[in-house]
């Protein structure tokens, strides 16, 4: 799947809204930070890559809220992970 310039522009135009939409709740952020610190210590690393694929309940919301919505398929995620390995 290739994202077109127009699709990227839609994403960039909605950047502030997207950042606001994807803020962690304080108690969840604390729990996440603790887990990440544990992983950093156990694996002696400073780089952690995590992927959350929300492909169920969020679909209907995002399709109605944004004009251009093109959900990624499994091959997109596999290629992205391969790229960053």
Residue pairs with C-beta under 8 A, 6 or more apart in sequence:
1 70
1 72
1 73
1 75
1 76
3 70
6 68
7 68
7 70
10 66
10 67
10 68
11 18
14 66
24 32
36 48
39 45
39 48
40 46
40 48
49 81
49 84
51 77
51 80
51 81
53 77
55 71
59 71
62 69
63 69
